[in-house]
């Protein structure tokens, strides 16, 4: 409430809120729900951003050199983030992997592995593999948290099944190797179809 008093969250306030959220064990989804209960998400009176506002922000990001418009994307023109700054942008956004890359990672796991992740986060384990993957995604479980639920032997097997991924190292190193592998599978870009669907980070 204090941070939103001026209807704007500064960088310092954002950093403090992030630390507080981590200290309380809240997910980003919980954060948004609390903000929504204050009628401030995504903006005043819980109003959605319109096409004009989204376009203006994309233009501002272009002006700052964060995104560029590229007409060579496989699905036509699109906004791309240069690889040199992609990791920094993702760190700011708190995004370890794009949704598509994360789904590919989860699809690589066995049903037993998915059950372990679901159980460790107190979620139902029933359903088909696709249902389990969607449930993990909806629960806002980060890729590193999901992989940390697995034991080191499972991580070894996963690393071994991925071409070019080093199988040695501590649990944390193996988790980082797996995330890095799936992060590099696709170009990190912004969907050009922002008028017809929410702007999405794809990694």
C-alpha positions as a Markdown table, in Angstrom:
| # | Residue | x | y | z |
|---|---|---|---|---|
| 1 | Unk | 0.0 | 0.0 | 0.0 |
| 2 | Unk | 2.9 | 2.4 | 0.8 |
| 3 | Unk | 4.7 | 1.6 | -2.5 |
| 4 | Unk | 1.5 | 2.2 | -4.5 |
| 5 | Unk | 0.5 | 5.4 | -2.7 |
| 6 | Unk | 1.7 | 7.5 | -5.7 |
| 7 | Unk | 0.2 | 4.8 | -8.1 |
| 8 | Unk | 3.8 | 4.0 | -9.2 |
| 9 | Unk | 6.4 | 1.5 | -7.9 |
| 10 | Unk | 9.9 | 2.8 | -8.2 |
| 11 | Unk | 13.0 | 0.6 | -8.7 |
| 12 | Unk | 13.9 | 0.8 | -5.0 |
| 13 | Unk | 10.4 | -0.1 | -4.0 |
| 14 | Unk | 10.4 | -3.0 | -6.4 |
| 15 | Unk | 13.6 | -4.3 | -4.9 |
| 16 | Unk | 12.2 | -4.1 | -1.4 |
| 17 | Unk | 9.0 | -5.8 | -2.4 |
| 18 | Unk | 10.9 | -8.6 | -4.1 |
| 19 | Unk | 13.0 | -9.1 | -0.9 |
| 20 | Unk | 9.9 | -9.0 | 1.3 |
| 21 | Unk | 8.1 | -11.5 | -1.0 |
| 22 | Unk | 11.1 | -13.9 | -0.9 |
| 23 | Unk | 11.3 | -13.6 | 2.9 |
| 24 | Unk | 7.6 | -14.4 | 3.3 |
| 25 | Unk | 7.8 | -17.3 | 0.8 |
| 26 | Unk | 5.2 | -15.7 | -1.5 |
| 27 | Unk | 5.2 | -16.4 | -5.3 |
| 28 | Unk | 4.9 | -13.7 | -8.0 |
| 29 | Unk | 1.3 | -14.8 | -8.5 |
| 30 | Unk | 0.6 | -14.2 | -4.8 |
| 31 | Unk | 2.2 | -10.8 | -5.2 |
| 32 | Unk | -0.1 | -10.0 | -8.1 |
| 33 | Unk | -3.2 | -11.2 | -6.2 |
| 34 | Unk | -2.4 | -8.9 | -3.3 |
| 35 | Unk | -1.9 | -6.0 | -5.6 |
| 36 | Unk | -5.2 | -6.9 | -7.3 |
| 37 | Unk | -7.0 | -6.9 | -4.0 |
| 38 | Unk | -5.8 | -3.3 | -3.6 |
| 39 | Unk | -7.4 | -2.5 | -7.1 |
| 40 | Unk | -3.9 | -1.8 | -8.5 |
| 41 | Unk | -3.2 | -4.6 | -10.9 |
| 42 | Unk | -2.1 | -4.3 | -13.6 |
| 43 | Unk | -3.1 | -0.7 | -13.1 |
| 44 | Unk | -5.6 | 1.6 | -11.3 |
| 45 | Unk | -9.0 | 0.0 | -10.7 |
| 46 | Unk | -7.5 | -3.3 | -12.0 |
| 47 | Unk | -7.8 | -2.0 | -15.6 |
| 48 | Unk | -5.9 | -3.8 | -18.3 |
| 49 | Unk | -3.4 | -2.0 | -20.4 |
| 50 | Unk | -4.8 | -1.1 | -23.8 |
| 51 | Unk | -3.2 | -1.5 | -27.3 |
| 52 | Unk | -2.0 | 2.1 | -27.3 |
| 53 | Unk | -0.2 | 1.8 | -24.0 |
| 54 | Unk | 1.4 | -1.5 | -25.0 |
| 55 | Unk | 2.6 | 0.0 | -28.2 |
| 56 | Unk | 3.9 | 3.1 | -26.4 |
| 57 | Unk | 5.9 | 0.9 | -24.0 |
| 58 | Unk | 7.4 | -1.1 | -26.9 |
| 59 | Unk | 8.4 | 2.2 | -28.6 |
| 60 | Unk | 10.1 | 3.3 | -25.3 |
| 61 | Unk | 11.9 | 0.0 | -25.0 |
| 62 | Unk | 13.1 | 0.4 | -28.6 |
| 63 | Unk | 14.3 | 4.0 | -27.8 |
| 64 | Unk | 16.3 | 2.6 | -24.9 |
| 65 | Unk | 17.8 | -0.1 | -27.0 |
| 66 | Unk | 16.2 | -3.0 | -25.0 |
| 67 | Unk | 14.2 | -4.4 | -27.9 |
| 68 | Unk | 14.4 | -4.1 | -31.6 |
| 69 | Unk | 11.9 | -4.8 | -34.3 |
| 70 | Unk | 13.0 | -7.7 | -36.6 |
| 71 | Unk | 11.3 | -8.8 | -39.8 |
| 72 | Unk | 13.4 | -11.9 | -40.0 |
| 73 | Unk | 11.6 | -13.9 | -37.2 |
| 74 | Unk | 10.4 | -17.3 | -38.3 |
| 75 | Unk | 6.7 | -16.3 | -37.8 |
| 76 | Unk | 7.1 | -12.9 | -39.4 |
| 77 | Unk | 8.1 | -9.6 | -37.9 |
| 78 | Unk | 8.6 | -9.4 | -34.2 |
| 79 | Unk | 10.3 | -7.6 | -31.3 |
| 80 | Unk | 13.6 | -9.2 | -30.3 |
| 81 | Unk | 15.9 | -8.8 | -27.3 |
| 82 | Unk | 19.6 | -8.9 | -28.2 |
| 83 | Unk | 21.4 | -12.0 | -26.7 |
| 84 | Unk | 24.0 | -9.7 | -25.1 |
| 85 | Unk | 21.4 | -8.3 | -22.7 |
| 86 | Unk | 18.9 | -11.1 | -22.6 |
| 87 | Unk | 20.2 | -12.5 | -19.3 |
| 88 | Unk | 20.1 | -9.1 | -17.6 |
| 89 | Unk | 16.5 | -8.5 | -18.9 |
| 90 | Unk | 15.4 | -11.9 | -17.6 |
| 91 | Unk | 17.0 | -11.2 | -14.2 |
| 92 | Unk | 15.1 | -8.0 | -13.9 |
| 93 | Unk | 11.9 | -9.7 | -14.8 |
| 94 | Unk | 12.6 | -12.7 | -12.6 |
| 95 | Unk | 12.2 | -15.0 | -15.6 |
| 96 | Unk | 14.5 | -18.0 | -15.7 |
| 97 | Unk | 12.9 | -19.5 | -18.8 |
| 98 | Unk | 10.2 | -18.6 | -21.2 |
| 99 | Unk | 6.9 | -20.5 | -21.0 |
| 100 | Unk | 7.6 | -22.6 | -24.0 |
| 101 | Unk | 11.1 | -23.5 | -23.0 |
| 102 | Unk | 9.9 | -24.4 | -19.5 |
| 103 | Unk | 7.2 | -26.7 | -20.9 |
| 104 | Unk | 9.9 | -28.4 | -23.0 |
| 105 | Unk | 11.9 | -28.9 | -19.9 |
| 106 | Unk | 9.0 | -30.4 | -17.9 |
| 107 | Unk | 8.1 | -32.6 | -20.9 |
| 108 | Unk | 11.5 | -34.1 | -20.7 |
| 109 | Unk | 10.8 | -35.4 | -17.2 |
| 110 | Unk | 9.1 | -38.7 | -16.4 |
| 111 | Unk | 5.7 | -38.8 | -14.7 |
| 112 | Unk | 7.5 | -39.9 | -11.5 |
| 113 | Unk | 9.7 | -36.8 | -11.7 |
| 114 | Unk | 6.7 | -34.6 | -12.2 |
| 115 | Unk | 4.9 | -36.2 | -9.2 |
| 116 | Unk | 7.9 | -35.5 | -7.0 |
| 117 | Unk | 7.8 | -31.8 | -8.0 |
| 118 | Unk | 4.0 | -31.6 | -7.4 |
| 119 | Unk | 4.3 | -33.5 | -4.0 |
| 120 | Unk | 7.1 | -31.2 | -2.8 |
| 121 | Unk | 4.9 | -28.2 | -3.5 |
| 122 | Unk | 1.7 | -29.7 | -1.9 |
| 123 | Unk | -0.1 | -30.0 | -5.2 |
| 124 | Unk | -2.3 | -32.9 | -6.5 |
| 125 | Unk | -0.3 | -35.5 | -8.5 |
| 126 | Unk | -3.2 | -37.1 | -10.5 |
| 127 | Unk | -3.9 | -36.7 | -14.2 |
| 128 | Unk | -2.1 | -37.2 | -17.4 |
| 129 | Unk | 1.5 | -35.9 | -17.9 |
| 130 | Unk | 0.1 | -32.9 | -19.8 |
| 131 | Unk | -2.2 | -32.1 | -16.8 |
| 132 | Unk | 0.8 | -32.4 | -14.4 |
| 133 | Unk | 2.9 | -30.0 | -16.5 |
| 134 | Unk | 0.1 | -27.5 | -16.7 |
| 135 | Unk | -0.5 | -27.7 | -12.9 |
| 136 | Unk | 3.2 | -26.9 | -12.3 |
| 137 | Unk | 3.0 | -24.0 | -14.6 |
| 138 | Unk | -0.1 | -22.6 | -13.0 |
| 139 | Unk | 1.4 | -22.9 | -9.6 |
| 140 | Unk | 4.2 | -20.4 | -10.5 |
| 141 | Unk | 6.9 | -22.8 | -9.5 |
| 142 | Unk | 10.2 | -21.5 | -11.0 |
| 143 | Unk | 12.4 | -23.9 | -13.1 |
| 144 | Unk | 15.1 | -24.0 | -10.4 |
| 145 | Unk | 12.6 | -24.8 | -7.6 |
| 146 | Unk | 11.1 | -27.5 | -9.7 |
| 147 | Unk | 14.4 | -29.1 | -10.5 |
| 148 | Unk | 15.6 | -28.7 | -6.9 |
| 149 | Unk | 12.8 | -31.1 | -5.9 |
| 150 | Unk | 14.5 | -33.9 | -7.8 |
| 151 | Unk | 17.4 | -35.8 | -6.3 |
| 152 | Unk | 20.9 | -35.6 | -7.7 |
| 153 | Unk | 20.7 | -39.0 | -9.4 |
| 154 | Unk | 17.6 | -37.8 | -11.3 |
| 155 | Unk | 19.4 | -34.7 | -12.3 |
| 156 | Unk | 22.3 | -36.7 | -13.5 |
| 157 | Unk | 20.0 | -38.8 | -15.7 |
| 158 | Unk | 18.3 | -35.6 | -17.0 |
| 159 | Unk | 21.7 | -34.0 | -17.8 |
| 160 | Unk | 22.8 | -37.1 | -19.6 |
| 161 | Unk | 19.7 | -37.2 | -21.8 |
| 162 | Unk | 20.4 | -33.6 | -23.0 |
| 163 | Unk | 23.1 | -33.2 | -25.8 |
| 164 | Unk | 26.1 | -31.2 | -24.7 |
| 165 | Unk | 25.1 | -30.8 | -21.1 |
| 166 | Unk | 27.7 | -31.5 | -18.5 |
| 167 | Unk | 26.6 | -34.2 | -16.1 |
| 168 | Unk | 29.2 | -33.5 | -13.3 |
| 169 | Unk | 29.0 | -31.0 | -10.5 |
| 170 | Unk | 26.9 | -30.2 | -7.5 |
| 171 | Unk | 23.1 | -30.3 | -7.5 |
| 172 | Unk | 23.0 | -26.5 | -8.0 |
| 173 | Unk | 25.5 | -26.7 | -11.0 |
| 174 | Unk | 23.4 | -29.4 | -12.7 |
| 175 | Unk | 20.2 | -27.4 | -12.2 |
| 176 | Unk | 22.0 | -24.4 | -13.8 |
| 177 | Unk | 23.2 | -26.5 | -16.7 |
| 178 | Unk | 19.7 | -27.8 | -17.4 |
| 179 | Unk | 18.2 | -24.4 | -17.3 |
| 180 | Unk | 20.9 | -22.9 | -19.5 |
| 181 | Unk | 20.4 | -25.7 | -22.1 |
| 182 | Unk | 16.7 | -25.0 | -22.4 |
| 183 | Unk | 17.2 | -21.3 | -22.3 |
| 184 | Unk | 19.4 | -21.5 | -25.5 |
| 185 | Unk | 16.9 | -23.6 | -27.4 |
| 186 | Unk | 15.0 | -20.6 | -28.7 |
| 187 | Unk | 15.6 | -17.0 | -29.4 |
| 188 | Unk | 14.4 | -14.8 | -26.5 |
| 189 | Unk | 11.9 | -12.5 | -28.1 |
| 190 | Unk | 8.6 | -10.7 | -27.8 |
| 191 | Unk | 5.6 | -12.0 | -29.7 |
| 192 | Unk | 4.5 | -9.5 | -32.4 |
| 193 | Unk | 0.9 | -10.5 | -31.9 |
| 194 | Unk | 0.5 | -8.1 | -29.0 |
| 195 | Unk | -2.7 | -6.7 | -30.4 |
| 196 | Unk | -4.5 | -10.1 | -30.3 |
| 197 | Unk | -2.9 | -11.7 | -27.2 |
| 198 | Unk | -0.9 | -10.8 | -24.1 |
| 199 | Unk | 2.7 | -9.8 | -24.8 |
| 200 | Unk | 4.7 | -13.0 | -24.0 |
| 201 | Unk | 8.3 | -13.7 | -23.3 |
| 202 | Unk | 9.4 | -16.8 | -25.3 |
| 203 | Unk | 12.6 | -18.5 | -24.4 |
